[in-house]
Amino acid sequence: MIKLGGEALPALGTDYLGMGLTPVGLEDLSKLGSLRSALKGAGLASKLTEGVLNDNAYRFILKCSERW
């Protein structure tokens, strides 16, 4: 996805409402800190990690809200 759209594209959805099954280790939002640590531990740059976990989705929502 990054190769196709760049680092500003990927964003993690965190809507757990209605999910029957969740990935092990990501059972609820309180576990996202573990994901952050794992991404950084895998060598992802801090800017990319924060983009995937927060900034990219936030920017998208702000951009869409300009049309409402």
C-alpha positions in Angstrom: 0.0 0.0 0.0 2.8 2.4 0.8 4.5 1.7 -2.5 1.3 2.4 -4.3 0.0 5.5 -2.4 2.8 6.7 -0.3 3.2 6.9 3.5 0.2 9.2 3.9 -2.2 6.5 2.7 -2.4 3.6 5.1 -4.5 4.0 8.2 -5.6 1.5 10.8 -9.4 1.3 11.5 -10.2 1.0 15.2 -13.9 0.5 15.1 -14.4 -2.6 17.3 -18.2 -2.3 17.4 -19.8 -5.3 16.0 -16.6 -7.3 15.6 -17.1 -10.9 16.6 -13.5 -11.9 16.4 -10.4 -9.7 16.9 -6.7 -10.5 16.2 -4.9 -11.9 19.2 -3.3 -9.1 21.1 -5.7 -6.5 19.7 -8.8 -7.4 21.6 -9.7 -3.8 22.4 -8.3 -0.3 21.9 -6.2 -0.5 25.1 -3.9 -2.9 23.1 -2.9 -0.3 20.4 0.1 0.6 22.5 1.5 -2.9 21.9 0.9 -2.5 18.2 2.8 0.8 18.2 5.7 -0.9 20.0 5.7 -3.8 17.6 5.7 -1.5 14.5 8.6 0.5 15.8 10.4 -2.7 16.8 10.0 -3.9 13.3 11.9 -0.8 12.1 9.0 1.4 10.9 9.9 5.1 11.3 8.1 7.0 14.0 6.4 9.3 11.5 5.1 6.3 9.5 3.9 4.5 12.7 2.0 7.5 13.9 0.6 8.0 10.4 -0.8 4.5 10.3 -2.2 4.6 13.9 -3.5 8.2 14.0 -2.5 10.9 11.7 -3.6 9.6 8.3 -7.1 8.7 9.4 -7.4 12.0 11.3 -6.3 14.0 8.2 -8.8 12.1 6.1 -11.7 12.8 8.5 -10.8 16.5 8.6 -10.7 16.7 4.8 -14.0 15.0 4.5 -15.6 17.1 7.1 -14.9 20.2 5.0 -17.6 18.9 2.6 -20.3 18.4 5.3 
